[in-house]
Amino acid sequence: MKRHYIVVAAVLLASPLTALGLTFTPGHLYSTTEGGITEYNSAGTPLSGLVPFRGEMHGLSFGPDGLLYVVFADTPSNRYSARVEAIDASGAVIRSYAFAGSIWSSPGHGNISFDPGGQKFYVSAGNGIFKFDIGAQSGSLFKDVPTYDLKVLANGDLLVSHGYDLTRYSSTGDLLGAVYNLSDPNNLANGTTQILSSVRGVEYDPATDTTFVTMLGYTNNFYKVLALEGNSNVLKGIETYNYGTDLFVTDDGRLLVTSTTQAPGVFTTALTYQGQLGGPMAVFFTAMPVPEPEAWALMALGGLVMGIRVRWARYRRPRNFMSGGAV
């Protein structure tokens, strides 16, 4: 999925977490697992891991400030004390956001999605959707409906998985529509009636105007990955991936599907199966955005200006007349 964030802290673009084995590298993929965070190169080869902080790791996403935002659930005895931590390239927690979210072990709860403006983000929880402003200390309840996954669209609307439907809300919380029964004009399901049932993950790909859904399903229709036309109920693709949970579309057009029983699956956006990523089982995925060309140009220009200033300063530096040479 193409992100249009300009990472303001250029030092984070390829800074190593030397003690922890991670790097923050544009185009690299990152997943949360039972063991922590796993980093993959852009081809999907696992590189390293990071031991988790406190509690269970769930969804993760890079913010426009270059920090990695990770959703945590606290211990099973305190499920209503969740948090989001924004970590830098050294692994330090730069900001922490508390919220009264119910983040259970069930995959899907606790995903995170940024508003296109980059100054706020949303987190799904078993007791609602929570909204956060960057820099604040806590999040507030946006909608009091149990939510597995959510995706903020380019216009600020939220596409939300509630388990048995897909719902769309405006940025002000107004209900814009819901999808439950699916239309199958091309008989992709071979005459089997398609409804949304035990929906977990949702992702939208603007490049192909496709909404992707994973669902645990129902008798004779288990573990489906669905592709819907735009934000409609029209089925344009259907595949099977056991216990599919989160979904993520990479910049080069691969659809990653996580699972609670196997390694992440790789599909094309036309739902052609390509195989699996190496490494451990993953639950949630994200990628560090590759800056737009104009962002790279600005950073390169900044480096050039800095270089000219340094050279000019050296040229103007006074001579050491006692030694007869230049300092």
SELOMAR-262283 format. One record per residue (C-alpha): residue number from 1; residue in one letter; z, x, y. Coordinates in Angstrom, 1 decimal, always signed. Example, Ala and Ser with C-alpha at 12.3 -4.5 7.8 and 13.67 -1.06 7.14 Angstrom:
residues 2
  resi  resn      zz      xx      yy
     1     a    +7.8   +12.3    -4.5
     2     s    +7.1   +13.7    -1.1
end
This chain:
residues 327
  resi  resn      zz      xx      yy
     1     m    +0.0    +0.0    +0.0
     2     k    -1.0    +1.5    +3.3
     3     r    +1.8    +2.0    +5.7
     4     h    +1.1    +2.6    +9.4
     5     y    +4.3    +4.3   +10.3
     6     i    +4.2    +7.5   +12.3
     7     v    +7.0    +9.7   +11.0
     8     v    +8.7   +10.9   +14.1
     9     a   +10.6   +13.7   +12.5
    10     a    +7.9   +16.1   +11.4
    11     v   +10.4   +18.4    +9.7
    12     l   +10.9   +15.7    +7.1
    13     l    +7.3   +15.6    +6.0
    14     a    +7.7   +18.3    +3.4
    15     s   +11.4   +19.3    +3.5
    16     p   +13.0   +20.4    +0.2
    17     l   +16.2   +19.0    -1.0
    18     t   +16.9   +22.5    -2.3
    19     a   +20.2   +21.7    -3.9
    20     l   +19.1   +18.4    -5.4
    21     g   +15.5   +19.2    -6.5
    22     l   +13.7   +16.6    -4.3
    23     t   +11.2   +17.0    -1.5
    24     f   +10.1   +14.5    +1.1
    25     t    +6.4   +14.8    +0.8
    26     p    +3.8   +12.4    +2.2
    27     g    +1.9   +10.7    -0.6
    28     h    +4.6   +11.4    -3.3
    29     l    +6.1    +8.6    -5.2
    30     y    +9.8    +7.9    -5.7
    31     s   +11.6    +5.6    -8.1
    32     t   +15.2    +4.6    -8.8
    33     t   +16.3    +4.8   -12.4
    34     e   +19.7    +4.7   -14.2
    35     g   +19.9    +8.4   -13.6
    36     g   +19.1    +8.4    -9.9
    37     i   +15.9    +9.0    -8.0
    38     t   +12.8   +10.5    -9.6
    39     e   +10.0   +12.1    -7.5
    40     y    +6.4   +12.1    -8.7
    41     n    +3.5   +13.9    -7.1
    42     s    +0.6   +11.7    -5.9
    43     a    -1.0   +11.8    -9.3
    44     g    +2.1   +10.3   -10.9
    45     t    +3.5   +13.4   -12.6
    46     p    +7.4   +13.5   -12.5
    47     l    +8.7   +16.5   -10.6
    48     s   +12.5   +16.2   -10.2
    49     g   +15.5   +14.0    -9.9
    50     l   +18.5   +13.3    -7.7
    51     v   +21.9   +12.4    -9.0
    52     p   +22.9    +9.0    -7.6
    53     f   +25.5    +8.5    -5.0
    54     r   +28.2    +5.9    -5.4
    55     g   +27.4    +2.7    -7.3
    56     e   +24.1    +1.5    -8.7
    57     m   +20.8    +2.3    -7.0
    58     h   +18.3    -0.5    -6.6
    59     g   +15.3    -0.8    -4.1
    60     l   +14.2    +2.1    -1.9
    61     s   +11.7    +2.6    +1.0
    62     f   +10.9    +5.1    +3.7
    63     g   +11.7    +4.0    +7.2
    64     p    +9.6    +4.9   +10.3
    65     d   +12.3    +7.5   +11.1
    66     g   +11.3    +9.5    +7.9
    67     l   +14.6    +8.6    +6.2
    68     l   +14.8    +7.2    +2.7
    69     y   +16.6    +3.8    +2.7
    70     v   +18.2    +3.0    -0.7
    71     v   +20.0    -0.2    -1.7
    72     f   +23.2    +0.3    -3.6
    73     a   +25.4    -2.2    -5.5
    74     d   +29.0    -1.2    -5.8
    75     t   +31.0    -1.3    -9.0
    76     p   +30.8    -4.4   -11.2
    77     s   +34.2    -5.5   -10.0
    78     n   +33.0    -5.6    -6.4
    79     r   +29.5    -7.0    -6.4
    80     y   +29.9    -8.6    -3.0
    81     s   +30.2    -5.2    -1.2
    82     a   +26.7    -3.9    -1.2
    83     r   +25.2    -1.4    +1.2
    84     v   +22.0    +0.4    +2.3
    85     e   +22.1    +4.1    +2.8
    86     a   +19.5    +6.1    +4.8
    87     i   +19.4    +9.6    +3.6
    88     d   +17.7   +12.6    +5.1
    89     a   +15.9   +15.5    +3.4
    90     s   +19.1   +17.3    +2.7
    91     g   +20.5   +14.4    +0.9
    92     a   +23.0   +13.6    +3.6
    93     v   +23.7   +10.0    +4.5
    94     i   +22.6    +9.5    +8.1
    95     r   +23.4    +5.8    +8.3
    96     s   +25.1    +3.3    +6.2
    97     y   +24.7    -0.5    +6.4
    98     a   +27.2    -2.8    +4.8
    99     f   +26.4    -6.4    +3.8
   100     a   +27.9    -9.2    +1.7
   101     g   +25.1    -9.2    -0.8
   102     s   +25.4   -10.0    -4.5
   103     i   +23.4    -7.2    -6.1
   104     w   +23.6    -7.7    -9.8
   105     s   +22.4    -5.4   -12.5
   106     s   +19.5    -7.8   -13.2
   107     p   +16.4    -6.0   -12.0
   108     g   +14.8    -7.4    -9.0
   109     h   +17.8    -8.0    -6.9
   110     g   +18.3    -5.4    -4.2
   111     n   +14.8    -4.7    -3.1
   112     i   +14.0    -3.7    +0.5
   113     s   +11.0    -4.2    +2.8
   114     f   +10.5    -3.1    +6.4
   115     d    +9.2    -5.2    +9.2
   116     p    +5.7    -4.0   +10.4
   117     g    +7.3    -3.0   +13.7
   118     g    +9.6    -0.7   +11.8
   119     q   +12.8    -1.6   +13.7
   120     k   +14.3    -4.0   +11.1
   121     f   +14.3    -4.5    +7.4
   122     y   +15.2    -7.1    +4.8
   123     v   +17.0    -6.8    +1.4
   124     s   +16.9    -9.3    -1.4
   125     a   +20.2   -10.4    -3.1
   126     g   +21.5   -12.9    -5.6
   127     n   +23.1   -14.8    -2.8
   128     g   +20.4   -14.6    -0.1
   129     i   +18.1   -12.5    +2.0
   130     f   +19.8   -10.2    +4.5
   131     k   +18.3    -8.9    +7.7
   132     f   +19.1    -5.5    +9.3
   133     d   +18.4    -3.8   +12.6
   134     i   +18.0    -0.1   +12.4
   135     g   +21.0    +1.6   +13.9
   136     a   +23.3    -1.3   +13.4
   137     q   +26.3    -1.0   +11.0
   138     s   +25.8    -4.2    +9.0
   139     g   +23.3    -6.8    +8.0
   140     s   +23.3   -10.6    +8.5
   141     l   +22.3   -13.4    +6.3
   142     f   +18.7   -14.5    +7.0
   143     k   +18.3   -17.2    +4.3
   144     d   +21.0   -18.3    +1.8
   145     v   +18.7   -18.6    -1.2
   146     p   +18.9   -16.4    -4.3
   147     t   +16.1   -13.8    -4.1
   148     y   +14.7   -11.3    -6.6
   149     d   +12.1    -9.5    -4.5
   150     l   +10.5    -9.8    -1.1
   151     k    +7.6    -8.4    +0.9
   152     v    +7.2    -8.4    +4.6
   153     l    +3.6    -9.1    +5.6
   154     a    +1.7    -7.5    +8.5
   155     n    +2.3   -10.5   +10.7
   156     g    +6.0   -10.5   +10.0
   157     d    +6.1   -13.3    +7.5
   158     l    +8.2   -12.8    +4.3
   159     l    +6.8   -13.4    +0.9
   160     v    +9.7   -14.1    -1.4
   161     s   +10.4   -14.4    -5.1
   162     h   +13.1   -16.9    -5.9
   163     g   +12.7   -16.8    -9.7
   164     y   +10.7   -20.0   -10.2
   165     d    +8.4   -19.9    -7.2
   166     l    +6.9   -17.8    -4.4
   167     t    +8.0   -18.9    -1.0
   168     r    +6.7   -17.8    +2.4
   169     y    +9.0   -17.8    +5.5
   170     s    +8.2   -17.0    +9.1
   171     s   +10.1   -14.2   +10.8
   172     t   +12.4   -16.8   +12.3
   173     g   +13.2   -18.3    +8.9
   174     d   +10.9   -21.3    +8.9
   175     l    +9.6   -22.4    +5.5
   176     l    +5.8   -22.0    +5.6
   177     g    +5.0   -22.9    +2.0
   178     a    +5.7   -22.4    -1.7
   179     v    +3.7   -21.7    -4.9
   180     y    +4.8   -23.0    -8.3
   181     n    +1.9   -24.4   -10.3
   182     l    -1.1   -22.1   -10.6
   183     s    -4.8   -23.0   -10.5
   184     d    -7.0   -21.3   -13.0
   185     p   -10.6   -22.2   -12.1
   186     n   -12.1   -19.3   -14.1
   187     n   -10.0   -20.1   -17.2
   188     l    -8.5   -16.6   -17.3
   189     a    -5.5   -17.9   -19.3
   190     n    -7.8   -19.5   -21.9
   191     g    -6.7   -23.0   -21.1
   192     t    -2.9   -22.3   -21.1
   193     t    -1.2   -24.0   -18.2
   194     q    +0.2   -21.5   -15.8
   195     i    +3.4   -21.9   -13.8
   196     l    +5.7   -19.4   -12.2
   197     s    +8.7   -18.9   -14.4
   198     s   +11.4   -16.2   -14.2
   199     v    +9.5   -14.4   -11.5
   200     r   +10.8   -11.0   -10.7
   201     g    +8.5    -8.8    -8.6
   202     v    +6.1    -9.6    -5.8
   203     e    +3.7    -7.3    -3.9
   204     y    +0.8    -8.0    -1.5
   205     d    -2.3    -5.8    -1.2
   206     p    -4.2    -6.4    +2.1
   207     a    -7.1    -4.2    +1.0
   208     t    -8.0    -6.7    -1.7
   209     d    -6.2    -9.8    -0.2
   210     t    -4.2   -10.1    -3.5
   211     t    -0.6   -11.2    -4.2
   212     f    +0.7    -9.6    -7.4
   213     v    +3.6   -11.1    -9.4
   214     t    +5.6   -10.1   -12.5
   215     m    +7.4   -12.8   -14.4
   216     l    +9.4   -12.8   -17.7
   217     g    +7.6   -16.1   -18.4
   218     y    +8.2   -18.7   -21.1
   219     t    +7.4   -19.5   -24.7
   220     n    +3.8   -18.4   -25.6
   221     n    +3.5   -16.9   -22.1
   222     f    +5.9   -14.0   -21.8
   223     y    +5.9   -10.9   -19.6
   224     k    +2.9   -11.5   -17.4
   225     v    +1.5    -9.6   -14.5
   226     l    -0.4   -12.0   -12.3
   227     a    -2.9   -11.6    -9.5
   228     l    -3.3   -14.4    -7.0
   229     e    -6.0   -15.0    -4.5
   230     g    -4.5   -14.2    -1.1
   231     n    -1.3   -16.1    -0.6
   232     s    -2.6   -19.1    -2.5
   233     n    -1.9   -20.4    -6.0
   234     v    -5.3   -19.5    -7.4
   235     l    -5.2   -17.1   -10.4
   236     k    -7.6   -14.2   -10.2
   237     g    -6.1   -11.9   -12.9
   238     i    -3.6   -12.0   -15.7
   239     e    -2.2    -9.2   -17.9
   240     t    +0.8    -8.5   -20.1
   241     y    +3.4    -5.8   -19.5
   242     n    +6.7    -6.2   -21.3
   243     y    +9.7    -6.8   -19.0
   244     g    +7.7    -6.1   -15.9
   245     t    +9.9    -6.0   -12.8
   246     d    +8.9    -4.3    -9.5
   247     l    +5.4    -3.8    -8.2
   248     f    +3.9    -1.2    -5.8
   249     v    +0.4    -0.6    -4.7
   250     t    -0.4    +3.0    -3.8
   251     d    -2.6    +4.2    -1.0
   252     d    -5.4    +5.0    -3.5
   253     g    -5.4    +1.6    -5.0
   254     r    -3.2    +1.9    -8.1
   255     l    -0.8    -0.9    -9.0
   256     l    +2.4    +0.4   -10.5
   257     v    +4.5    -2.0   -12.6
   258     t    +8.1    -1.0   -13.5
   259     s    +9.9    -2.2   -16.6
   260     t   +13.4    -2.3   -18.0
   261     t   +12.2    -1.2   -21.4
   262     q    +9.4    +1.3   -20.9
   263     a    +7.9    +3.8   -18.4
   264     p    +6.0    +2.4   -15.4
   265     g    +2.6    +1.0   -16.2
   266     v    -0.5    +1.9   -14.1
   267     f    -3.2    -0.7   -13.4
   268     t    -6.1    -1.0   -11.0
   269     t    -5.8    -3.8    -8.4
   270     a    -8.2    -5.7   -10.7
   271     l    -5.5    -5.5   -13.4
   272     t    -7.3    -3.1   -15.6
   273     y    -4.6    -1.2   -17.6
   274     q    -4.8    +2.6   -17.0
   275     g    -1.8    +3.8   -19.0
   276     q    +1.8    +4.9   -18.1
   277     l    +3.4    +7.4   -15.8
   278     g    +5.4   +10.1   -17.4
   279     g    +9.1   +10.5   -16.9
   280     p   +11.9    +8.0   -17.3
   281     m   +12.0    +4.3   -17.1
   282     a   +11.9    +3.2   -13.5
   283     v   +13.1    +0.0   -11.8
   284     f   +11.9    +0.2    -8.2
   285     f    +9.1    +2.2    -6.6
   286     t    +8.1    +3.4    -3.2
   287     a    +6.0    +6.2    -1.6
   288     m    +6.4    +8.4    +1.4
   289     p    +3.8    +7.2    +3.9
   290     v    +0.9    +9.6    +4.7
   291     p    +0.8    +9.7    +8.5
   292     e    -2.3    +8.3   +10.1
   293     p    -4.9   +10.8   +11.4
   294     e    -3.8   +10.3   +14.9
   295     a    -0.2   +11.1   +13.9
   296     w    -1.3   +14.4   +12.3
   297     a    -3.4   +15.2   +15.4
   298     l    -0.4   +14.7   +17.6
   299     m    +1.8   +16.9   +15.5
   300     a    -0.9   +19.6   +15.3
   301     l    -1.3   +19.4   +19.1
   302     g    +2.4   +19.7   +19.5
   303     g    +2.4   +22.8   +17.4
   304     l    -0.5   +24.3   +19.3
   305     v    +1.2   +23.7   +22.6
   306     m    +4.4   +25.2   +21.3
   307     g    +2.5   +28.3   +20.2
   308     i    +0.8   +28.7   +23.6
   309     r    +4.2   +28.4   +25.3
   310     v    +5.7   +31.1   +23.1
   311     r    +2.8   +33.5   +23.6
   312     w    +2.8   +32.9   +27.4
   313     a    +6.6   +33.5   +27.5
   314     r    +6.1   +36.8   +25.6
   315     y    +3.3   +37.8   +28.0
   316     r    +5.5   +37.2   +31.0
   317     r    +8.5   +38.9   +29.6
   318     p    +9.7   +41.8   +31.9
   319     r    +9.2   +45.4   +30.7
   320     n   +12.1   +47.6   +29.8
   321     f   +11.5   +50.4   +32.3
   322     m   +14.3   +52.5   +30.9
   323     s   +12.5   +52.9   +27.6
   324     g    +9.1   +52.6   +29.1
   325     g    +8.0   +50.0   +26.6
   326     a    +7.8   +46.2   +26.4
   327     v   +10.7   +44.3   +25.1
end
